Amino acid sequence: MSIAQLRAVYHQRLCAQVLSADKGTPNIADSSSVASRAIAHELVSQLGYALASKAPSGQTAGRLFEQYTRDFLQEAFDLLHHLRPGKWLFCVKDLAQSIHHRLICTASSSPPAR
């Protein structure tokens, strides 16, 4: 399997089992933030896969996100073993919260001065 194929499987798994849209708002969005909702809608649109019909609980969603991300990274790095041999360990604990926080901070920050 290629990295592109692994990535497609990873995105499909996230959409089918982690992401959903309750009342049209993706469950990864902060529903009180216009920017967060816009980012979540665009992300879901670009992924292009059907979403889960019902959102998993927050803890379950986070656990699944971490598991699927760790699996993707492990499988992708296995494909690159010829470039960088060795044993790789992946720690993705609390990854979902960290990514969400960074996306919101990035979206809400002003562009750098030139």
Kinemage of the C-alpha trace (Angstrom):
@kinemage 1
@onewidth
@group {chain A} dominant
@subgroup {mainchain}
@vectorlist {calphas} color= white
{ca met a 1} P 0.000 0.000 0.000
{ca ser a 2} L 1.276 3.510 -0.804
{ca ile a 3} L 1.304 6.475 1.558
{ca ala a 4} L -1.460 8.063 -0.523
{ca gln a 5} L -3.592 4.939 -0.072
{ca leu a 6} L -2.849 4.841 3.668
{ca arg a 7} L -3.870 8.488 3.914
{ca ala a 8} L -7.146 7.826 2.097
{ca val a 9} L -7.938 4.913 4.432
{ca tyr a 10} L -7.051 7.082 7.456
{ca his a 11} L -9.368 9.885 6.308
{ca gln a 12} L -12.173 7.458 5.499
{ca arg a 13} L -11.908 5.853 8.966
{ca leu a 14} L -11.997 9.255 10.664
{ca cys a 15} L -15.045 10.315 8.680
{ca ala a 16} L -16.926 7.045 9.145
{ca gln a 17} L -16.251 6.597 12.857
{ca val a 18} L -15.180 9.898 14.436
{ca leu a 19} L -16.648 12.816 12.485
{ca ser a 20} L -20.335 13.639 12.313
{ca ala a 21} L -22.448 16.726 11.747
{ca asp a 22} L -25.174 17.334 14.310
{ca lys a 23} L -27.594 19.960 12.971
{ca gly a 24} L -25.123 20.666 10.164
{ca thr a 25} L -22.152 21.508 12.415
{ca pro a 26} L -19.224 19.071 12.369
{ca asn a 27} L -18.510 17.665 15.819
{ca ile a 28} L -14.916 18.914 15.654
{ca ala a 29} L -16.062 22.535 15.627
{ca asp a 30} L -16.550 24.863 18.546
{ca ser a 31} L -20.206 25.587 17.809
{ca ser a 32} L -19.946 29.043 19.385
{ca ser a 33} L -17.117 30.101 17.073
{ca val a 34} L -17.810 31.200 13.510
{ca ala a 35} L -14.162 30.587 12.546
{ca ser a 36} L -14.133 27.108 14.068
{ca arg a 37} L -17.346 26.146 12.267
{ca ala a 38} L -15.982 27.441 8.955
{ca ile a 39} L -12.707 25.539 9.372
{ca ala a 40} L -14.538 22.334 10.306
{ca his a 41} L -16.918 22.612 7.340
{ca glu a 42} L -14.014 23.172 4.935
{ca leu a 43} L -12.037 20.266 6.385
{ca val a 44} L -15.006 17.896 6.101
{ca ser a 45} L -15.668 19.130 2.567
{ca gln a 46} L -12.085 18.537 1.488
{ca leu a 47} L -11.998 15.050 3.003
{ca gly a 48} L -15.005 14.148 0.875
{ca tyr a 49} L -16.151 11.022 2.730
{ca ala a 50} L -19.516 10.310 4.333
{ca leu a 51} L -19.614 11.185 8.025
{ca ala a 52} L -20.796 8.973 10.868
{ca ser a 53} L -24.541 9.150 11.393
{ca lys a 54} L -24.041 9.647 15.136
{ca ala a 55} L -21.094 11.236 16.903
{ca pro a 56} L -19.179 9.098 19.369
{ca ser a 57} L -18.799 10.474 22.882
{ca gly a 58} L -16.001 13.018 23.284
{ca gln a 59} L -13.681 10.550 24.985
{ca thr a 60} L -14.410 7.835 22.444
{ca ala a 61} L -13.845 10.247 19.555
{ca gly a 62} L -10.514 11.337 21.040
{ca arg a 63} L -9.428 7.750 21.645
{ca leu a 64} L -10.355 6.720 18.083
{ca phe a 65} L -8.603 9.778 16.615
{ca glu a 66} L -5.446 8.949 18.539
{ca gln a 67} L -5.618 5.252 17.569
{ca tyr a 68} L -6.190 5.933 13.859
{ca thr a 69} L -3.484 8.611 13.791
{ca arg a 70} L -0.966 6.343 15.521
{ca asp a 71} L -1.832 3.491 13.111
{ca phe a 72} L -1.430 5.772 10.083
{ca leu a 73} L 1.929 7.106 11.276
{ca gln a 74} L 3.232 3.618 12.085
{ca glu a 75} L 2.210 2.219 8.707
{ca ala a 76} L 3.533 5.257 6.815
{ca phe a 77} L 6.888 5.159 8.600
{ca asp a 78} L 7.118 1.418 7.906
{ca leu a 79} L 6.946 2.301 4.195
{ca leu a 80} L 9.828 4.749 4.672
{ca his a 81} L 12.057 2.331 6.582
{ca his a 82} L 14.570 2.260 3.713
{ca leu a 83} L 15.092 6.016 4.143
{ca arg a 84} L 15.306 6.094 7.919
{ca pro a 85} L 15.760 2.667 9.487
{ca gly a 86} L 15.163 2.094 13.137
{ca lys a 87} L 12.343 1.663 15.580
{ca trp a 88} L 9.888 4.549 15.778
{ca leu a 89} L 7.596 5.207 18.711
{ca phe a 90} L 4.546 7.414 18.330
{ca cys a 91} L 2.863 9.213 21.196
{ca val a 92} L -0.395 10.830 20.170
{ca lys a 93} L -2.003 11.298 23.575
{ca asp a 94} L -4.231 14.388 23.690
{ca leu a 95} L -3.462 15.032 20.020
{ca ala a 96} L -7.013 16.030 19.106
{ca gln a 97} L -7.166 18.820 21.681
{ca ser a 98} L -3.746 20.119 20.671
{ca ile a 99} L -4.611 20.218 16.960
{ca his a 100} L -7.976 21.901 17.603
{ca his a 101} L -6.321 24.561 19.763
{ca arg a 102} L -3.650 25.244 17.123
{ca leu a 103} L -6.212 25.494 14.322
{ca ile a 104} L -8.279 28.024 16.253
{ca cys a 105} L -5.197 30.053 17.203
{ca thr a 106} L -3.948 30.028 13.610
{ca ala a 107} L -7.346 30.982 12.179
{ca ser a 108} L -7.861 33.793 14.658
{ca ser a 109} L -4.396 35.328 14.481
{ca ser a 110} L -3.625 38.237 12.237
{ca pro a 111} L -1.115 37.814 9.433
{ca pro a 112} L 2.469 38.709 10.293
{ca ala a 113} L 3.541 42.299 9.649
{ca arg a 114} L 5.748 42.853 6.614
